Amino acid sequence: MTVDTSVRRPGDGPRGDQGRGGLLHRVSGWAMRNAGIAVFLWLLALVAVTVGSTVIGDAYKNDNSLPGTDSQRVIDVFREHQPQGSTESIQIVLHDEDGLGRPETRTRISQMLGEVGKLPHVAAVADPFTAQGSVSTDGDTAYATVNLDVAAADMPVEDVRAIIHKAQESATDGLQVELGGDLVRTAAESEGGAAEGAGILAALVILVFLFGSLLAASLPLLTAVFAVGSTLGLLVLASHLFTIPDYTAPVMMLVGLGVGIDYALLIFSRYRSELLKGADRPRAGRIALDTAGRSVLFAGCTVVIALLGLLALGLGSLQGLALGVTVTVLMTMLAAITLLPALLTLFGKRIERSVRKHAAKSRRHPGDGWRKLAARVQRGPWVPLVLGTVALVALCLPALDLRLGFADSGTDDPAKTSRKAYDLLAQGFGPGFNGPLIVVSQGDEAAAEALNRTLAADPGIAAVTPPQLLADGKVATVMAFPTSAPQDAATSDLVQRLRDDTLPQLSAKTNATYLVGGSTAAADDFAGAVSNRLPIFVLVVVGLSALLLMAVFRSVLIPLKAAVLNLFSIGASLGVITLVFQQGWFGAQQGPIEAFVPVMIFAIVFGLSMDYEVFLISRIHEEWRRTGDAREAVREGLANTGSVITAAAAIMIVVFGAFLLSPDRMLKQFGLGLAVAVLLDAVLIRCVMVPAILRLMGDSAWWLPRWLDRLLPAVALERDDPVD
């Protein structure tokens, strides 16, 4: 071949400035020289943002707008023709197997509704016995609509709970009273804290086993808690300037605890390793920060790139969430290179004693088990590579059937009042009653009547309401109740058929404009918006991350391998949550996957997978530059990072997995998806498949054309000599 290419040789290193110092060295060096001041500043910052956020309060706002979609156009029509805005409502569902018509039962219901009407923010309460269509045909089930005088965002949770308690006080002598609506679902959620606490406790146990010292184990954990605590306060303050959804905080804590402990653990593990090699404490700290610290910064940048890739989707709710989690990752990076070095300086003597004491008790040389594993994989690389690929493909396959949607009361715990109300309404009025389609007619009265007749004749619609004119009389709405439940695929098919066939044909006859909205339609529109923009999102995230890896490791094949394997781990995690939450494995409540969970999992998992890639490959690259032996570099690289990667993964798994204890279905899906992805990535991919692939690649793994080498900027993760 005549193409000008080269394989980089040991000692070459990346071209560019290899001078001493740099921003990382100056920042971390200052923290080590002024350890007390650094810790005090972090403590002051934590207290200040916590007090400030408590005093000011949050201004979280869910931006669920979907520009250009039918469901968004329905919302815009309502805003245009009802400019006074809308208020929220709550449903009180009543059920008695002996019938609701008995005089004593009706009296008790009327008294209860009268008392509810006197509660704060209650504007009116409809009488189910006089309101049309509010009693089921068998007379056993009815519902009363409680209209509030405020929007959902302005309704205090305590006042919602007061309505729940007052209504359920009348549930005696066979009368069942349940309450439904989004406000009821929110008010019924627990205050949380159990998932975070369980994750932190489990992480501490793993760190104690790893380091043999409570003090040593506490430092990575303390660093992560400071970073997450500070970010939580900043998030509350930022909500007054940016549109940040209310579910950002728990997702931020989920990611922040895992990533924060991970980054601090990587640096601390290198510090511990250098101490055992005989370095004094200051030098061990400098080497750890100048090697592992650089890897942390680079790994954090890949996570940030993946999260900011969500901006390419152009969806408001995801943009706010991405901003919040990005700030979290940046704060964990800052804590890892400032707070942790300060803590290492303050507690250095005690940590050194515990490290040496724990090492003296260990009967095995550090890394021996990982060297043996790497050697075994290298002797027959095709077997683990093929078996690992088959396993990942098998786990990815269920994701092909993944169905997106939004959680409603039908996916709540069966013990919750919102779920009981949902089931009673479905039983008494039909499964489609809980998710009616809102069809808007923009035309004359005859067009609205034609819409009503057309919808009533559709086999997928059980019932329709008469056309209702909005306040200005220019637009009419029809409520259509499907024969299937809101979460059923048949309801989505109905929406698609109405939009593509039925309503366009009717519009051609009446010259009116018809729009289909409602929660089911909005979920379909969201899924469609994500699907249409997903290729751009994937291209941005994968492309930028690959370029970064190429600049660091001066290789074409390393970034390609990383991208393919990362996509496998993401697909496998989505396959698992599909089996559990969509198919109902292990007793989980069946239903669609939250519409934005897959793209968030993609962004976070792709970034975290790059973390482990950087941790492992940077050490392998360091050994290869030193020895020039590709096989030896893989063995030593895995020997020096295998225990750290698996320990970091174990911590992430327990932190993420602890969110399965959360009552929130979305957080459960996040927690399981991230835990599965980290497990597969750290154990199967990084510790088995990557060594096998690098064995097959040999020296070609570090191949880079000379012309590309000249174009790429130099980004060094290792130095030939540590900074003094």
Backbone hydrogen bonds, N-H to C=O, Kabsch-Sander energy under -0.5 kcal/mol:
donor,donor_aa,acceptor,acceptor_aa,energy
5,T,3,V,-1.4
6,S,704,L,-0.7
8,R,6,S,-0.5
8,R,702,W,-1.5
12,D,9,R,-2.1
13,G,9,R,-0.5
26,R,22,G,-2.3
27,V,23,L,-2.8
28,S,24,L,-2.6
29,G,25,H,-2.1
30,W,26,R,-2.1
31,A,27,V,-1.9
32,M,28,S,-2.0
33,R,29,G,-2.3
34,N,30,W,-2.2
35,A,32,M,-0.7
38,A,34,N,-2.6
39,V,35,A,-2.4
40,F,36,G,-2.2
41,L,37,I,-2.7
42,W,38,A,-2.0
43,L,39,V,-2.5
44,L,40,F,-2.9
45,A,41,L,-2.6
46,L,42,W,-2.5
47,V,43,L,-2.5
48,A,44,L,-2.8
49,V,45,A,-2.5
50,T,46,L,-1.9
51,V,47,V,-2.8
52,G,48,A,-2.8
53,S,49,V,-2.5
54,T,50,T,-1.9
55,V,51,V,-2.4
56,I,52,G,-2.6
57,G,53,S,-2.3
61,K,244,I,-2.2
63,D,61,K,-0.7
64,N,62,N,-1.0
69,T,66,L,-1.8
73,R,69,T,-1.9
74,V,70,D,-2.1
75,I,71,S,-1.6
76,D,72,Q,-2.5
77,V,73,R,-2.3
78,F,74,V,-2.1
79,R,75,I,-2.3
80,E,76,D,-2.2
81,H,77,V,-2.6
82,Q,78,F,-2.0
85,G,82,Q,-2.1
88,E,150,V,-2.2
90,I,146,V,-2.1
91,Q,180,G,-2.1
92,I,144,A,-2.9
93,V,91,Q,-0.7
93,V,178,E,-3.5
94,L,142,A,-3.2
95,H,176,Q,-2.0
96,D,140,D,-2.2
99,G,96,D,-2.2
100,L,139,G,-2.4
106,R,102,R,-2.5
107,T,103,P,-2.4
108,R,104,E,-2.0
109,I,105,T,-2.3
110,S,106,R,-2.5
111,Q,107,T,-2.4
112,M,108,R,-2.1
113,L,109,I,-2.6
114,G,110,S,-2.1
115,E,111,Q,-2.0
116,V,112,M,-2.4
117,G,113,L,-2.0
118,K,114,G,-0.5
118,K,115,E,-1.0
119,L,116,V,-1.8
122,V,119,L,-1.5
123,A,121,H,-0.7
123,A,147,N,-2.6
124,A,147,N,-1.7
126,A,145,T,-2.4
130,T,127,D,-1.4
131,A,127,D,-2.2
134,S,131,A,-1.4
136,S,141,T,-3.3
137,T,428,G,-0.5
139,G,136,S,-1.4
142,A,94,L,-2.3
143,Y,134,S,-1.8
144,A,92,I,-2.5
146,V,90,I,-3.8
146,V,144,A,-0.5
147,N,124,A,-2.5
147,N,145,T,-0.8
148,L,88,E,-2.5
149,D,121,H,-1.8
154,D,151,A,-1.1
155,M,152,A,-1.2
160,V,156,P,-1.5
161,R,157,V,-2.4
162,A,158,E,-1.8
163,I,159,D,-1.6
164,I,160,V,-2.2
165,H,161,R,-2.7
166,K,162,A,-2.5
167,A,163,I,-2.3
168,Q,164,I,-2.2
169,E,165,H,-0.9
170,S,167,A,-1.2
171,A,168,Q,-1.2
172,T,170,S,-1.9
175,L,172,T,-1.8
176,Q,95,H,-3.3
176,Q,174,G,-0.6
178,E,93,V,-2.5
180,G,91,Q,-2.5
185,R,181,G,-2.0
186,T,182,D,-2.2
187,A,183,L,-2.5
188,A,184,V,-1.8
189,E,185,R,-0.6
189,E,186,T,-1.0
197,G,193,G,-2.5
198,A,194,A,-2.6
199,G,195,A,-2.3
200,I,196,E,-2.4
201,L,197,G,-2.3
202,A,198,A,-2.3
203,A,199,G,-2.3
204,L,200,I,-2.2
205,V,201,L,-1.9
206,I,202,A,-2.0
207,L,203,A,-2.3
208,V,204,L,-2.2
209,F,205,V,-2.0
210,L,206,I,-2.0
211,F,207,L,-2.6
212,G,208,V,-2.6
217,A,213,S,-2.1
218,S,214,L,-1.6
219,L,215,L,-1.1
221,L,217,A,-0.9
222,L,218,S,-3.2
223,T,219,L,-2.4
224,A,220,P,-2.0
225,V,221,L,-2.3
226,F,222,L,-2.3
227,A,223,T,-2.0
228,V,224,A,-2.8
229,G,225,V,-2.8
230,S,226,F,-2.3
231,T,227,A,-2.1
232,L,228,V,-2.3
233,G,229,G,-1.5
234,L,230,S,-2.1
235,L,231,T,-2.7
236,V,232,L,-1.6
237,L,233,G,-2.0
238,A,234,L,-2.9
239,S,235,L,-1.4
240,H,237,L,-1.4
241,L,238,A,-1.7
242,F,238,A,-2.6
244,I,242,F,-1.0
248,T,245,P,-1.6
251,V,247,Y,-1.3
252,M,248,T,-3.2
253,M,249,A,-2.4
254,L,250,P,-2.2
255,V,251,V,-2.4
256,G,252,M,-3.3
257,L,253,M,-2.3
258,G,254,L,-1.2
259,V,255,V,-3.0
260,G,256,G,-2.8
261,I,257,L,-2.1
262,D,258,G,-1.9
263,Y,259,V,-2.8
264,A,260,G,-2.0
265,L,261,I,-2.5
266,L,262,D,-2.2
267,I,263,Y,-1.8
268,F,264,A,-2.6
269,S,265,L,-2.7
270,R,266,L,-1.7
271,Y,267,I,-2.2
272,R,268,F,-2.6
273,S,269,S,-2.4
274,E,270,R,-2.4
275,L,271,Y,-1.9
276,L,272,R,-2.0
277,K,273,S,-1.1
278,G,275,L,-1.4
279,A,274,E,-2.2
284,A,280,D,-2.9
285,G,281,R,-2.3
286,R,282,P,-2.1
287,I,283,R,-2.7
288,A,284,A,-2.3
289,L,285,G,-2.2
290,D,286,R,-2.2
291,T,287,I,-1.1
292,A,288,A,-0.8
293,G,288,A,-1.9
295,S,291,T,-1.9
296,V,292,A,-2.4
297,L,293,G,-2.1
298,F,294,R,-2.5
299,A,295,S,-3.1
300,G,296,V,-2.8
301,C,297,L,-1.9
302,T,298,F,-1.8
303,V,299,A,-1.8
304,V,300,G,-2.4
305,I,301,C,-2.5
306,A,302,T,-2.2
307,L,303,V,-2.4
308,L,304,V,-3.0
309,G,305,I,-1.3
310,L,307,L,-1.8
311,L,308,L,-1.7
312,A,309,G,-1.4
313,L,310,L,-1.5
314,G,311,L,-1.2
316,G,314,G,-0.6
317,S,63,D,-1.0
319,Q,315,L,-2.0
320,G,316,G,-1.9
321,L,317,S,-1.7
322,A,318,L,-2.8
323,L,319,Q,-2.1
324,G,320,G,-2.1
325,V,321,L,-2.3
326,T,322,A,-2.3
327,V,323,L,-2.2
328,T,324,G,-1.5
329,V,325,V,-2.2
330,L,326,T,-2.3
331,M,327,V,-2.2
332,T,328,T,-2.1
333,M,329,V,-2.1
334,L,330,L,-2.2
335,A,331,M,-2.5
336,A,332,T,-2.0
337,I,333,M,-1.4
338,T,334,L,-0.8
339,L,335,A,-0.6
340,L,335,A,-2.2
342,A,338,T,-1.5
343,L,339,L,-2.3
344,L,340,L,-2.6
345,T,341,P,-1.8
346,L,342,A,-2.3
347,F,343,L,-2.4
348,G,345,T,-0.8
351,I,347,F,-2.5
352,E,348,G,-2.7
353,R,349,K,-2.2
354,S,350,R,-2.1
355,V,351,I,-2.7
356,R,352,E,-2.5
357,K,353,R,-2.3
358,H,354,S,-2.4
359,A,355,V,-2.3
360,A,356,R,-2.1
361,K,357,K,-1.3
362,S,358,H,-1.0
368,D,365,H,-2.0
371,R,367,G,-2.2
372,K,368,D,-2.2
373,L,369,G,-2.0
374,A,370,W,-2.6
375,A,371,R,-2.5
376,R,372,K,-2.4
377,V,373,L,-2.5
378,Q,374,A,-2.4
379,R,375,A,-1.4
380,G,376,R,-1.0
383,V,380,G,-0.7
385,L,381,P,-1.6
386,V,382,W,-2.7
387,L,383,V,-2.5
388,G,384,P,-2.3
389,T,385,L,-2.1
390,V,386,V,-2.5
391,A,387,L,-2.2
392,L,388,G,-2.2
393,V,389,T,-2.6
394,A,390,V,-2.4
395,L,391,A,-1.7
396,C,392,L,-1.7
397,L,393,V,-1.6
399,A,396,C,-1.4
400,L,397,L,-1.9
401,D,398,P,-1.7
402,L,399,A,-1.5
405,G,593,I,-2.1
411,T,408,D,-2.0
412,D,409,S,-1.3
416,K,413,D,-2.1
420,K,416,K,-2.1
421,A,417,T,-2.5
422,Y,418,S,-1.8
423,D,419,R,-2.5
424,L,420,K,-2.3
425,L,421,A,-2.3
426,A,422,Y,-2.2
427,Q,423,D,-2.3
428,G,424,L,-2.5
429,F,425,L,-2.9
430,G,426,A,-1.2
432,G,482,P,-0.6
433,F,430,G,-1.6
434,N,431,P,-0.7
435,G,432,G,-1.2
437,L,480,A,-3.1
438,I,517,G,-1.7
439,V,437,L,-0.7
439,V,478,V,-2.6
440,V,438,I,-0.5
440,V,515,L,-2.8
441,S,476,A,-3.2
442,Q,440,V,-0.5
442,Q,513,T,-3.0
443,G,441,S,-0.8
448,A,444,D,-1.5
449,E,445,E,-2.2
450,A,446,A,-2.3
451,L,447,A,-1.9
452,N,448,A,-2.1
453,R,449,E,-2.1
454,T,450,A,-2.3
455,L,451,L,-2.6
456,A,452,N,-2.0
457,A,453,R,-1.3
458,D,455,L,-1.2
461,I,458,D,-1.7
462,A,481,F,-2.9
463,A,481,F,-1.2
465,T,479,M,-1.9
468,Q,477,T,-2.5
470,L,475,V,-2.9
472,D,81,H,-0.6
473,G,470,L,-1.9
476,A,441,S,-2.1
477,T,468,Q,-2.3
478,V,439,V,-2.5
480,A,437,L,-2.6
480,A,478,V,-0.6
481,F,463,A,-3.1
481,F,479,M,-0.5
483,T,460,G,-2.3
488,D,485,A,-1.4
491,T,488,D,-0.8
492,S,488,D,-1.1
493,D,489,A,-2.3
494,L,490,A,-1.9
495,V,491,T,-2.1
496,Q,492,S,-2.2
497,R,493,D,-2.4
498,L,494,L,-2.6
499,R,495,V,-2.2
500,D,496,Q,-2.5
501,D,497,R,-2.4
502,T,497,R,-1.7
503,L,498,L,-2.5
505,Q,501,D,-1.8
506,L,502,T,-1.9
507,S,503,L,-2.9
508,A,504,P,-1.8
509,K,505,Q,-0.9
509,K,506,L,-0.6
510,T,506,L,-2.1
511,N,507,S,-2.4
513,T,442,Q,-1.8
515,L,440,V,-1.9
517,G,438,I,-3.1
517,G,515,L,-0.5
522,A,518,G,-2.5
523,A,519,S,-2.2
524,D,520,T,-2.1
525,D,521,A,-2.4
526,F,522,A,-2.5
527,A,523,A,-2.5
528,G,524,D,-2.3
529,A,525,D,-2.6
530,V,526,F,-2.6
531,S,527,A,-2.5
532,N,528,G,-2.3
533,R,529,A,-1.6
534,L,530,V,-1.4
537,F,533,R,-2.0
538,V,534,L,-3.0
539,L,535,P,-2.4
540,V,536,I,-2.6
541,V,537,F,-2.5
542,V,538,V,-2.7
543,G,539,L,-2.2
544,L,540,V,-2.2
545,S,541,V,-2.1
546,A,542,V,-2.4
547,L,543,G,-2.1
548,L,544,L,-2.0
549,L,545,S,-2.3
550,M,546,A,-2.5
551,A,547,L,-2.2
552,V,548,L,-2.0
553,F,549,L,-2.9
554,R,550,M,-1.3
556,V,703,W,-1.9
558,I,701,A,-0.6
560,L,556,V,-1.3
561,K,557,L,-2.8
562,A,558,I,-2.4
563,A,559,P,-2.5
564,V,560,L,-2.2
565,L,561,K,-2.5
566,N,562,A,-2.4
567,L,563,A,-2.1
568,F,564,V,-1.7
569,S,565,L,-2.2
570,I,566,N,-2.1
571,G,567,L,-2.5
572,A,568,F,-2.5
573,S,569,S,-2.0
574,L,570,I,-2.2
575,G,571,G,-2.1
576,V,572,A,-2.0
577,I,573,S,-2.1
578,T,574,L,-1.7
579,L,575,G,-2.0
580,V,576,V,-2.4
581,F,577,I,-2.4
582,Q,577,I,-0.7
582,Q,578,T,-1.2
583,Q,578,T,-1.9
585,W,579,L,-2.0
587,G,584,G,-0.9
588,A,585,W,-1.6
591,G,581,F,-1.0
593,I,403,R,-2.6
595,A,405,G,-2.1
597,V,594,E,-1.6
600,M,596,F,-1.7
601,I,597,V,-2.9
602,F,598,P,-2.5
603,A,599,V,-2.3
604,I,600,M,-2.7
605,V,601,I,-2.9
606,F,602,F,-2.4
607,G,603,A,-1.7
608,L,604,I,-2.8
609,S,605,V,-3.0
610,M,606,F,-1.7
611,D,607,G,-1.3
612,Y,608,L,-1.7
613,E,609,S,-2.1
614,V,610,M,-2.8
615,F,611,D,-2.8
616,L,612,Y,-2.4
617,I,613,E,-2.7
618,S,614,V,-2.2
619,R,615,F,-0.9
620,I,616,L,-2.2
621,H,617,I,-3.3
622,E,618,S,-2.1
623,E,619,R,-2.1
624,W,620,I,-2.5
625,R,621,H,-2.5
626,R,622,E,-1.3
627,T,623,E,-2.6
628,G,624,W,-2.0
630,A,628,G,-0.7
633,A,629,D,-2.5
634,V,630,A,-1.8
635,R,631,R,-2.2
636,E,632,E,-2.8
637,G,633,A,-2.5
638,L,634,V,-2.5
639,A,635,R,-2.3
640,N,636,E,-2.1
641,T,637,G,-1.1
642,G,638,L,-3.1
645,I,641,T,-3.2
646,T,642,G,-2.5
647,A,643,S,-2.3
648,A,644,V,-2.9
649,A,645,I,-2.7
650,A,646,T,-2.6
651,I,647,A,-2.1
652,M,648,A,-2.4
653,I,649,A,-2.9
654,V,650,A,-2.2
655,V,651,I,-2.5
656,F,652,M,-3.3
657,G,653,I,-3.3
658,A,654,V,-1.6
659,F,656,F,-1.4
660,L,657,G,-2.0
661,L,658,A,-1.9
662,S,659,F,-1.0
668,K,664,D,-1.9
669,Q,665,R,-2.2
670,F,666,M,-2.5
671,G,667,L,-3.1
672,L,668,K,-2.6
673,G,669,Q,-2.5
674,L,670,F,-2.8
675,A,671,G,-2.3
676,V,672,L,-2.6
677,A,673,G,-2.0
678,V,674,L,-2.4
679,L,675,A,-2.3
680,L,676,V,-2.5
681,D,677,A,-2.6
682,A,678,V,-2.8
683,V,679,L,-2.1
684,L,679,L,-0.7
684,L,680,L,-0.7
685,I,680,L,-2.5
686,R,681,D,-2.9
687,C,682,A,-0.6
688,V,684,L,-0.8
689,M,684,L,-2.3
690,V,685,I,-3.0
692,A,688,V,-1.5
693,I,689,M,-2.6
694,L,690,V,-2.8
695,R,691,P,-1.9
696,L,692,A,-1.8
697,M,693,I,-2.1
698,G,694,L,-2.4
700,S,697,M,-1.5
701,A,698,G,-1.5
702,W,699,D,-1.8
703,W,700,S,-1.8
704,L,6,S,-2.4
706,R,4,D,-1.2
707,W,4,D,-0.7
709,D,705,P,-2.3
710,R,706,R,-2.0
711,L,707,W,-1.1
712,L,708,L,-2.3
715,V,551,A,-0.9
715,V,713,P,-0.6
